[in-house]
Structure formats: structure tokens, C-alpha cells
Amino acid sequence: MRGIAILGSTGSIGRQAIEVLSLHPDRFSVTALTAHRNAALLFEQVRALRPRLAALTGVETPVPIPGDLSFCEFRFGKAALEEVASQAEGQDVLAAVVGVAGLKSVMAARSAGKRVLLANKETLVAGGEMVMNACPEGTLLPVDSEHSAIFQCLQGAGPNRYEKILLTASGGPFRTWDRERIQSATVAQALGHPTWNMGAKITVDSASMFNKALEIIEAKWLFSARPEQIQVVVHPQSIVHSAVQFADGAVIAQLGAPDMRVPILYAMSYPERLQTGARELDLFSIGSLTFEKPDPEKFPALRMAYEALRAGGTACCVLNAANEEACFAFLREEIPFGRIPEIVEAALQRFGSLPAKTLADIDEADAQARRHAKTMIAHQ
């Protein structure tokens, strides 16, 4: 039986992880849970799963704990995320928090010798080289559907090196819109993803394709890829989750109905495959699969990802930090949708060439990019 700590248990990935774990109580036990501020749901999860450790990381002052949860130790505040990652019992940590806050907790988990199941893009975007240096083979497994698909495609490759990664993208809700219409999209429109059910921040990132920009950067580190080896392919049906091409021209793809429970449980049970409750893929009902080139004019996030990778240093961290601030400002309706890439590009031009050797370097670049983005947001 594997013990798993779930960081971000009240979010979309965390809730689905708990769902698939409940199908295999003889294989997994939940040793710790963390939430940001959703105390009510966290208490319900602790009550059902009975971990010994839990935390509310967005709450600095302790809140009253229900009497029937006295079996569980609760911690509070930002530092609690790293504490749980390193101190929880068990072998695995599922990193499913949103944002760059996941970086330090992943490093803490690795320092404690735990295997990381990574559902936090920002960890590798902000600190890719540092994280991969701390993760020998087999100690970090991807949970994102696209990177899980690539990982699965590579399992049978043996010593053969891939030539190209084909990173699929749904295209989001604005795939067929013109650039002018995208600029003035509303929050409700941006949250209307056609195929995936995700949290608000990730859904807006999908609409702007910053989600795919982050995945380009993540793929570079996970699979030791050169930027030119990563090709984004728009695939609206979200059936082909990604593919790899080899020297002989063969392409191996991973297909399935769009359901995050599959990559979540695959990371948890690797190398085994267990029942997830996902529906079977019916190719006859789908009928056809289509593929398109992305439009960099409508979605400049993709261009910025490649530019940040080539710039190196803290450029990818800056891209992520500025995007986080702009994305949340858009969700608060403080800026129009079209301002998101403008704010990110401005931050990249100003802070995109700083060194990124230590966590302190990354923290400083992240803070500078956020301050710059907030200033631009405030002067709308």
C-alpha cells in the first residue's frame, strides 16, 4: 500500500485524485491533505479519509477544528505546505496546488526522499533546471494529461530517442474567434472551455493558450527537449492527448476520452494500470479527428514560451509570474482579456534575463515580475 499526501486536495485535480483513490482502498492510503482556504471541504475530506496531517495554507491564524477531527494534526499558513510535503507519512506527494507556490513544496518533498506526482506546471516553469537536478529518474511523474501522454508514449521506446514532441491543444473556447473579438472576451466566455472541466485560473490560461505556453516549457524539462523539438498541434476533440515522432517517421500517440482521472491514477499506480471509472473511448461515435496549426497572432503566448526558453535564466519564471497576476486581474474584471499577453510581454522585456541559480534568484524574479504586472494593472 502506498501512502500519498495530496497538496491542493480541494481543487479540481485533488478532488478527482480522491475519487480514483477511493476505487482502490487496498492499494493506497491518504496520509495528508492541504487546502488553501476551503476549510469546510477540507474538514469533510479529513473526516472521510482520516489522514494524520492536514493544513490550510492560505490561513495564517488557526481556525477552530471540529471535535471529531482530533485524530488529525492541523497546520496553518504558507510554511505549512512545505511542512506537509516533507513530513507527511508515505512515499508519494501529489503536487496539485495552483501557482508558483508549488515549487518550494516540491523541493521539500524531494529533500525528504518522496516521489513527486506533478500536477503543478509552475514548478517546472519557474525552477525547471533546479527541480530536475533534484529528481533522479523515476522520482517525478507527470500528471498533466499532455505530459502523461508523452511519458506513456515513451515507455516502449527503449534506447530510441524521439525526434519531435507533438503537444496537443484543444484550442480553447476562442479557437475560431478573430483576434479583435478575443481581445474583448468576457470572463464568462473565457471560462467556457469546450472539452475540459478545470479550475478558473487554468481555464482562463487555456483560453489565452498560456496554459499551452507553460506546457511547452514543462515539456522541455521533463523530456530534455530542445525548443525546436516541441510542436504544438491544435486538436479540438481532445482525444489525442499528445504524441512523439521518431527518426524512422513513426509517430506514437496516446488516445482516450478527456478525463483527468486517467493520468492522475496512472502517475499514482505507475507502472501498473488500474480501473479509473473513465468511460471507454468509442472511435465510431467520434467519427473524425482534426488537427490544425496554432495561430501565433491570435495567441502570442506560444511565441513568448519559445522566446523565454531561448532566453534562459529567469525568463520562464517571469512569464509565469506576470501571467498569474494578469490572469487573476482578468478574473476580477480589472483588465480586459487582451491585456493579459501585453502585461506578460512587458515583464519579459524588463526582467527576462536575470540569473536563476537558486530559489532566492527565482523568488526575486517572481516578485519583480509581479510588482511590474500589478503596476500595469493598476494604471489601466
C-alpha positions as CSV (number, residue, x, y, z in Angstrom):
1,M,0.0,0.0,0.0
2,R,1.3,3.4,-1.0
3,G,0.8,6.4,1.2
4,I,0.0,9.7,-0.6
5,A,-0.1,13.3,0.6
6,I,-2.3,15.4,-1.6
7,L,-1.3,19.1,-1.8
8,G,-4.4,21.0,-3.1
9,S,-7.0,18.4,-2.2
10,T,-10.0,20.8,-2.6
11,G,-9.1,21.8,-6.1
12,S,-10.2,20.0,-9.3
13,I,-7.2,17.7,-9.5
14,G,-7.2,17.0,-5.8
15,R,-10.9,16.1,-5.8
16,Q,-10.5,13.8,-8.7
17,A,-7.5,12.2,-7.1
18,I,-9.5,11.3,-4.1
19,E,-12.2,9.9,-6.3
20,V,-9.9,7.4,-8.1
21,L,-8.1,6.6,-4.8
22,S,-11.5,5.6,-3.3
23,L,-11.8,2.9,-6.0
24,H,-8.6,1.2,-4.7
25,P,-8.6,1.3,-0.9
26,D,-6.4,-1.8,-0.7
27,R,-3.7,-0.1,-2.8
28,F,-3.5,3.5,-1.4
29,S,-3.9,5.4,1.8
30,V,-4.1,9.2,2.1
31,T,-1.6,10.4,4.7
32,A,-2.0,14.2,4.4
33,L,-4.2,16.8,2.8
34,T,-3.8,20.5,2.2
35,A,-6.2,23.2,1.0
36,H,-5.8,26.9,0.5
37,R,-8.9,28.4,2.3
38,N,-11.7,25.9,1.8
39,A,-11.9,24.7,5.4
40,A,-15.4,23.2,5.1
41,L,-14.4,20.9,2.2
42,L,-11.1,20.1,3.8
43,F,-12.8,19.0,7.0
44,E,-15.1,16.8,5.0
45,Q,-12.2,15.2,3.3
46,V,-10.3,14.6,6.6
47,R,-13.4,13.1,8.1
48,A,-13.7,10.6,5.2
49,L,-10.1,9.8,4.6
50,R,-8.7,10.1,8.1
51,P,-5.1,11.4,7.3
52,R,-2.9,12.2,10.3
53,L,-1.8,15.6,8.9
54,A,-3.7,18.4,7.2
55,A,-3.2,22.1,6.5
56,L,-4.9,25.3,5.5
57,T,-2.1,27.1,3.7
58,G,-4.0,30.4,3.0
59,V,-5.0,30.9,6.6
60,E,-2.2,32.3,8.9
61,T,-4.3,32.3,12.1
62,P,-5.6,28.9,13.3
63,V,-9.3,28.3,12.9
64,P,-11.5,26.1,15.2
65,I,-11.2,22.4,14.3
66,P,-14.3,20.2,14.7
67,G,-14.1,18.0,17.7
68,D,-14.5,14.8,15.7
69,L,-11.3,15.6,13.8
70,S,-9.0,15.4,16.9
71,F,-7.2,12.4,15.3
72,C,-5.6,14.8,12.7
73,E,-2.9,17.4,13.3
74,F,-3.8,20.7,11.5
75,R,-1.2,23.3,10.5
76,F,-1.7,26.8,9.0
77,G,0.0,29.3,6.8
78,K,2.3,29.4,3.8
79,A,5.0,27.4,5.5
80,A,2.6,24.5,6.2
81,L,2.7,23.5,2.5
82,E,6.4,22.7,2.7
83,E,6.0,21.1,6.1
84,V,3.3,18.7,4.9
85,A,5.3,17.9,1.7
86,S,8.3,16.9,3.7
87,Q,6.8,15.5,7.0
88,A,3.8,13.5,5.8
89,E,4.0,9.8,6.1
90,G,4.1,7.7,2.9
91,Q,6.1,7.5,-0.3
92,D,4.3,10.0,-2.6
93,V,3.3,13.6,-2.8
94,L,0.7,14.7,-5.3
95,A,1.5,18.4,-6.0
96,A,-1.8,19.8,-7.2
97,V,-1.7,23.4,-5.9
98,V,-2.0,26.3,-8.3
99,G,0.8,28.7,-9.0
100,V,4.5,29.1,-8.2
101,A,3.8,28.2,-4.5
102,G,4.1,24.6,-5.6
103,L,7.9,25.0,-6.3
104,K,9.1,25.0,-2.7
105,S,6.8,22.2,-1.6
106,V,8.1,20.0,-4.5
107,M,11.7,20.7,-3.4
108,A,10.8,19.9,0.2
109,A,9.2,16.6,-0.9
110,R,12.3,15.7,-2.8
111,S,14.6,16.6,0.1
112,A,12.6,14.2,2.2
113,G,13.1,11.4,-0.5
114,K,9.5,11.3,-1.7
115,R,8.3,10.6,-5.2
116,V,6.5,13.6,-6.7
117,L,3.4,13.3,-8.8
118,L,3.4,16.7,-10.5
119,A,0.2,18.4,-11.5
120,N,1.6,21.9,-10.9
121,K,3.0,23.4,-14.2
122,E,4.5,26.4,-12.5
123,T,7.1,24.3,-10.5
124,L,9.0,23.3,-13.7
125,V,8.3,26.6,-15.5
126,A,9.8,28.7,-12.7
127,G,12.5,26.3,-11.5
128,G,13.0,23.6,-14.2
129,E,16.7,23.1,-14.0
130,M,16.8,23.1,-10.2
131,V,13.8,20.7,-9.9
132,M,15.1,18.2,-12.5
133,N,18.5,18.2,-10.8
134,A,16.7,17.1,-7.6
135,C,14.7,14.4,-9.4
136,P,16.6,11.3,-10.5
137,E,14.7,9.1,-12.9
138,G,11.5,7.7,-11.5
139,T,11.1,10.3,-8.7
140,L,9.0,12.8,-10.7
141,L,6.0,11.6,-12.7
142,P,3.8,14.0,-14.8
143,V,0.1,14.3,-14.1
144,D,-0.9,16.8,-16.8
145,S,-2.8,14.9,-19.5
146,E,-0.4,16.0,-22.3
147,H,2.8,15.2,-20.4
148,S,1.4,12.0,-19.1
149,A,0.6,11.1,-22.7
150,I,4.1,11.8,-23.8
151,F,5.5,9.9,-20.9
152,Q,3.3,6.9,-21.8
153,C,4.3,7.1,-25.5
154,L,8.0,6.9,-24.5
155,Q,7.6,3.8,-22.3
156,G,8.1,1.5,-25.2
157,A,10.9,3.5,-27.0
158,G,13.8,1.8,-25.2
159,P,17.1,3.4,-26.1
160,N,15.5,5.1,-29.2
161,R,15.5,8.9,-28.9
162,Y,12.4,10.8,-30.1
163,E,12.8,13.4,-32.9
164,K,9.8,15.5,-32.0
165,I,7.2,16.0,-29.3
166,L,3.7,16.7,-30.7
167,L,2.0,18.6,-27.9
168,T,-1.8,18.8,-28.5
169,A,-4.0,21.6,-27.5
170,S,-7.8,21.9,-27.7
171,G,-7.6,25.5,-28.8
172,G,-9.9,26.6,-26.0
173,P,-13.1,28.5,-26.4
174,F,-11.6,31.1,-28.7
175,R,-10.1,28.8,-31.3
176,T,-12.4,30.1,-34.1
177,W,-12.6,33.7,-33.0
178,D,-10.8,36.5,-34.7
179,R,-8.1,38.5,-32.9
180,E,-10.3,41.6,-32.3
181,R,-13.1,39.6,-30.8
182,I,-10.6,37.7,-28.5
183,Q,-9.3,41.0,-27.2
184,S,-12.6,41.9,-25.6
185,A,-13.7,38.4,-24.4
186,T,-15.6,38.3,-21.1
187,V,-14.8,36.2,-18.0
188,A,-17.9,34.0,-18.7
189,Q,-16.7,33.4,-22.2
190,A,-13.2,32.6,-21.2
191,L,-14.4,30.1,-18.6
192,G,-16.5,28.2,-21.2
193,H,-13.9,25.5,-22.1
194,P,-15.4,23.1,-24.8
195,T,-13.9,19.8,-23.5
196,W,-12.3,20.0,-20.1
197,N,-13.7,20.8,-16.6
198,M,-10.9,22.7,-14.8
199,G,-10.4,25.4,-12.2
200,A,-10.9,29.0,-13.1
201,K,-7.2,30.0,-13.5
202,I,-6.3,27.0,-15.7
203,T,-9.4,27.5,-17.8
204,V,-8.5,31.2,-18.5
205,D,-5.0,30.1,-19.3
206,S,-6.4,27.6,-21.8
207,A,-8.4,30.4,-23.4
208,S,-5.3,32.6,-23.8
209,M,-3.2,29.5,-24.6
210,F,-0.8,30.5,-21.8
211,N,-1.6,27.0,-20.4
212,K,0.0,25.5,-23.5
213,A,2.9,28.0,-23.2
214,L,3.6,26.7,-19.8
215,E,3.3,23.1,-21.1
216,I,5.9,23.8,-23.8
217,I,8.3,24.9,-21.0
218,E,7.3,21.9,-18.8
219,A,7.9,19.5,-21.7
220,K,11.4,20.9,-22.3
221,W,12.4,20.0,-18.7
222,L,10.5,16.7,-18.3
223,F,11.8,15.2,-21.6
224,S,15.1,17.0,-22.1
225,A,13.8,18.6,-25.3
226,R,15.2,21.4,-27.3
227,P,12.6,24.2,-28.0
228,E,12.5,23.3,-31.7
229,Q,11.6,19.7,-30.9
230,I,8.3,20.7,-29.3
231,Q,5.5,21.4,-31.8
232,V,2.0,22.5,-30.6
233,V,-0.9,20.9,-32.6
234,V,-4.4,22.2,-32.1
235,H,-6.8,19.2,-31.8
236,P,-10.3,20.3,-30.8
237,Q,-11.7,16.9,-30.0
238,S,-9.1,16.4,-27.2
239,I,-8.9,12.7,-27.9
240,V,-5.2,12.5,-28.9
241,H,-3.6,13.8,-25.7
242,S,-0.1,14.1,-27.3
243,A,2.3,12.1,-29.4
244,V,6.0,11.6,-30.1
245,Q,7.7,11.2,-33.5
246,F,10.8,9.0,-34.0
247,A,13.7,9.0,-36.5
248,D,12.1,6.4,-38.8
249,G,9.0,8.6,-39.2
250,A,6.8,6.6,-36.8
251,V,4.5,8.5,-34.6
252,I,3.2,7.0,-31.3
253,A,0.2,8.7,-29.8
254,Q,-1.8,8.3,-26.6
255,L,-5.6,8.5,-27.0
256,G,-8.5,8.5,-24.6
257,A,-11.7,10.3,-23.6
258,P,-10.9,13.6,-22.0
259,D,-10.8,12.6,-18.3
260,M,-8.2,13.7,-15.8
261,R,-8.7,10.7,-13.7
262,V,-6.7,8.6,-16.1
263,P,-3.4,10.5,-15.9
264,I,-3.9,11.1,-12.2
265,L,-4.2,7.4,-11.4
266,Y,-1.5,6.4,-13.9
267,A,1.0,8.5,-12.0
268,M,-0.1,7.1,-8.7
269,S,0.0,3.4,-9.8
270,Y,2.8,3.6,-12.3
271,P,3.9,1.2,-13.9
272,E,0.5,-0.5,-13.4
273,R,-2.8,0.5,-14.9
274,L,-5.8,0.4,-12.7
275,Q,-9.5,1.0,-13.1
276,T,-10.4,4.7,-13.1
277,G,-14.1,4.8,-13.8
278,A,-13.4,6.7,-17.0
279,R,-15.6,5.9,-20.0
280,E,-14.2,3.8,-22.8
281,L,-13.1,5.6,-26.0
282,D,-15.6,4.9,-28.8
283,L,-13.9,5.8,-32.0
284,F,-17.1,5.0,-34.0
285,S,-19.1,7.7,-32.2
286,I,-16.3,10.3,-32.6
287,G,-16.1,9.7,-36.4
288,S,-13.2,12.0,-37.2
289,L,-10.2,13.7,-35.6
290,T,-8.9,17.0,-36.8
291,F,-5.6,18.9,-36.4
292,E,-4.7,22.5,-37.0
293,K,-1.7,24.8,-36.8
294,P,-2.0,27.3,-33.9
295,D,-2.2,31.0,-34.8
296,P,0.6,32.9,-33.0
297,E,-1.0,36.2,-33.9
298,K,-4.2,35.4,-32.0
299,F,-2.3,33.6,-29.3
300,P,1.1,35.3,-28.7
301,A,1.6,33.2,-25.5
302,L,3.1,30.4,-27.6
303,R,5.7,32.7,-29.2
304,M,6.6,34.0,-25.7
305,A,7.2,30.5,-24.4
306,Y,9.8,29.7,-27.0
307,E,11.4,33.1,-26.6
308,A,11.6,32.6,-22.8
309,L,13.1,29.2,-23.2
310,R,15.8,30.5,-25.5
311,A,16.5,33.5,-23.2
312,G,17.0,31.1,-20.2
313,G,17.7,32.4,-16.7
314,T,14.5,33.6,-15.0
315,A,12.6,34.4,-18.2
316,C,10.2,31.4,-17.8
317,C,9.7,32.4,-14.2
318,V,8.9,35.9,-15.2
319,L,6.5,34.8,-17.9
320,N,4.6,32.7,-15.3
321,A,4.5,35.3,-12.6
322,A,3.3,38.1,-14.8
323,N,0.7,35.8,-16.3
324,E,-0.6,34.7,-12.9
325,E,-1.1,38.4,-11.9
326,A,-2.8,39.3,-15.2
327,C,-5.0,36.2,-15.2
328,F,-6.3,36.9,-11.7
329,A,-6.8,40.5,-12.6
330,F,-8.9,39.5,-15.6
331,L,-11.0,37.2,-13.4
332,R,-11.6,40.1,-11.0
333,E,-12.6,42.1,-14.2
334,E,-9.9,44.7,-13.6
335,I,-8.4,44.3,-17.1
336,P,-9.7,43.2,-20.5
337,F,-8.7,39.7,-21.8
338,G,-6.5,41.2,-24.5
339,R,-4.3,42.9,-21.8
340,I,-3.0,39.5,-20.4
341,P,-0.4,38.9,-23.1
342,E,0.6,42.6,-23.2
343,I,1.4,42.6,-19.5
344,V,3.4,39.3,-19.8
345,E,5.4,40.6,-22.7
346,A,6.2,43.8,-20.9
347,A,7.5,41.9,-17.9
348,L,9.6,39.6,-20.1
349,Q,11.2,42.6,-21.8
350,R,12.1,44.1,-18.5
351,F,13.1,41.2,-16.3
352,G,13.7,38.2,-18.6
353,S,17.4,37.9,-18.4
354,L,18.2,37.5,-14.7
355,P,20.2,34.5,-13.4
356,A,18.2,31.6,-11.9
357,K,20.7,29.6,-9.9
358,T,19.0,29.4,-6.5
359,L,15.5,29.6,-5.0
360,A,16.3,33.1,-3.9
361,D,17.0,34.1,-7.5
362,I,13.7,32.7,-8.6
363,D,11.8,34.4,-5.7
364,E,13.3,37.7,-6.6
365,A,12.5,37.4,-10.3
366,D,9.0,36.3,-9.4
367,A,8.5,39.2,-7.1
368,Q,9.8,41.8,-9.6
369,A,7.6,40.4,-12.4
370,R,4.5,40.5,-10.1
371,R,5.2,44.1,-9.0
372,H,5.6,45.2,-12.6
373,A,2.4,43.4,-13.6
374,K,0.4,44.9,-10.7
375,T,1.6,48.4,-11.6
376,M,0.4,47.9,-15.2
377,I,-2.9,46.5,-14.0
378,A,-3.4,49.5,-11.6
379,H,-2.8,52.0,-14.4
380,Q,-5.5,50.7,-16.7
